[in-house]
Amino acid sequence: MTENRFLNYLLTEGVLSILLALSVLILPKVTEVSFMFALSLVLIVYGGYKMTTSFLSRNFIRYYVMEIVSSGILFFTGLVMMILPVIDMIAVVSVLGIYFVLQSISMTSFLCQAKNIINFPQINTLLPHLQLLFGIILIILFSTIWAAGTLFCLNFLITGVMLVNMYITKKLEI
């Protein structure tokens, strides 16, 4: 895989995460079941995409196995939420909290690896800290699915903007 293809994956993931986050935040939240359905679709789409690109870009990501595992957690949690909408929400929210903790570790290693293409390191290093905080909130406080969905959307928005920023920075450099 070339660096250009990896940068295209970053751009695609950034745009996809922004669109998925906005679709869940903008769509009306009529009932918890419809919100769970929308959130489960987002988790399935993003988790499947992230698993595939993590495997394909394993030459550029140092800890790609952790990315695949955390993406698999998202994908299978989305499937469980879609198939069994009446499942115990405390368990689902706790699993999503574990995802945030794993993603915080993975994002920290990725940002250390990609520090030469980061424009604003102070802002971008805020993301792993927010992810860790989101994970702690979901695991310890046993939040509702609404809170988990909102935290996921915030995470997707911040991640998407950061990845698009990294893509633009690297493209302008070339």
C-alpha positions in Angstrom: 0.0 0.0 0.0 1.2 3.4 -0.8 1.2 6.5 1.4 -1.3 8.2 -1.0 -3.8 5.3 -0.6 -3.4 5.5 3.2 -4.1 9.2 3.1 -7.2 8.5 1.0 -8.3 6.1 3.8 -7.8 8.8 6.3 -9.9 11.2 4.3 -12.7 8.7 3.7 -12.8 7.7 7.3 -12.9 11.4 8.4 -15.8 12.3 6.0 -17.6 9.0 6.9 -17.4 9.7 10.6 -18.6 13.3 10.2 -21.5 12.2 8.1 -22.5 9.4 10.4 -22.3 11.6 13.5 -24.4 14.3 11.9 -27.0 11.8 10.7 -27.6 10.6 14.2 -27.5 14.0 15.8 -29.8 15.7 13.2 -32.4 13.0 12.7 -35.2 13.3 15.2 -35.0 11.1 18.2 -38.6 10.0 18.4 -38.2 6.9 20.6 -35.3 5.1 22.2 -35.9 2.1 19.8 -35.5 4.3 16.7 -32.4 6.0 18.2 -30.9 2.6 19.0 -31.6 1.5 15.4 -29.9 4.6 14.0 -27.0 4.2 16.4 -26.6 0.4 15.6 -26.5 1.2 11.8 -23.7 3.8 12.5 -21.8 1.3 14.6 -22.1 -1.5 12.0 -21.1 0.8 9.1 -18.2 2.5 10.9 -17.0 -0.7 12.6 -17.0 -2.7 9.3 -15.2 0.1 7.4 -12.6 0.6 10.2 -11.9 -3.2 10.5 -11.3 -3.4 6.7 -9.1 -0.3 6.5 -7.1 -1.2 9.6 -6.2 -4.5 8.0 -5.4 -3.0 4.6 -3.3 -0.2 6.1 -1.4 -2.4 8.6 1.9 -1.2 7.2 1.2 2.3 8.3 -0.4 1.7 11.7 1.8 0.3 14.4 -0.9 -1.3 16.5 -3.4 -2.3 13.8 -4.5 -5.4 15.8 -5.9 -3.1 18.5 -7.7 -1.1 15.8 -9.2 -4.3 14.4 -10.3 -5.4 17.9 -11.9 -2.1 18.8 -13.6 -1.9 15.4 -14.9 -5.4 15.9 -16.4 -4.4 19.2 -18.3 -1.6 17.5 -19.4 -3.8 14.6 -20.7 -6.7 16.8 -22.2 -4.3 19.4 -24.1 -2.7 16.5 -25.3 -6.1 15.3 -26.5 -7.1 18.8 -28.3 -3.8 19.1 -30.0 -4.3 15.7 -30.9 -8.0 16.3 -32.0 -7.7 20.0 -33.3 -4.2 20.6 -34.5 -5.1 24.1 -31.1 -6.3 25.3 -29.8 -5.0 28.6 -28.6 -1.5 27.9 -26.2 -1.4 30.8 -24.2 -4.2 29.2 -24.2 -2.5 25.8 -23.2 0.9 27.3 -20.4 -0.8 29.3 -19.1 -2.5 26.1 -19.1 0.9 24.3 -17.2 2.4 27.3 -14.6 -0.4 26.8 -14.4 0.6 23.1 -13.6 4.2 24.1 -10.8 3.1 26.4 -9.2 0.9 23.7 -9.6 3.6 21.1 -8.0 6.1 23.4 -4.9 3.9 23.7 -4.9 3.2 19.9 -5.4 6.9 19.1 -2.5 7.9 21.4 -0.2 5.5 19.6 -1.4 6.7 16.2 -0.9 10.4 17.1 2.6 9.6 18.3 3.4 7.9 15.1 1.9 10.7 12.9 3.2 13.7 14.9 5.0 15.1 11.8 1.7 15.7 9.9 -0.3 17.2 12.7 -0.9 20.9 12.4 -2.3 21.6 15.9 -0.8 19.0 18.3 -2.5 20.5 21.4 -6.0 20.1 19.9 -5.3 16.6 18.4 -3.9 15.2 21.6 -7.1 16.3 23.3 -9.0 13.5 21.4 -7.5 10.5 23.3 -8.1 12.3 26.6 -11.7 12.9 25.6 -12.1 9.2 24.5 -10.7 8.0 27.8 -13.1 10.4 29.7 -16.0 9.1 27.6 -15.1 5.5 28.4 -14.9 6.2 32.1 -18.2 8.0 32.1 -19.9 5.1 30.3 -18.3 2.3 32.4 -18.6 3.9 35.8 -21.8 5.8 35.5 -23.8 3.3 33.5 -25.2 6.0 31.3 -28.2 5.6 29.1 -28.1 4.8 25.4 -28.9 8.4 24.6 -25.7 9.5 26.5 -23.7 6.8 24.8 -25.0 7.8 21.4 -24.3 11.5 22.0 -20.8 10.8 23.2 -20.2 8.6 20.1 -21.4 11.3 17.8 -19.1 13.9 19.5 -16.2 11.4 19.2 -17.0 10.8 15.5 -17.2 14.6 14.8 -13.9 15.3 16.5 -12.1 12.3 14.9 -13.5 13.2 11.5 -12.3 16.8 11.6 -8.9 15.6 12.9 -8.5 13.1 10.1 -9.6 15.5 7.4 -7.1 18.0 8.8 -4.3 15.5 8.7 -5.2 14.6 5.1 -5.2 18.3 4.0 -2.0 19.0 5.8 -0.1 16.1 4.2 -1.5 16.9 0.7 -0.5 20.6 1.0 3.0 19.4 2.0 3.4 17.1 -1.1 
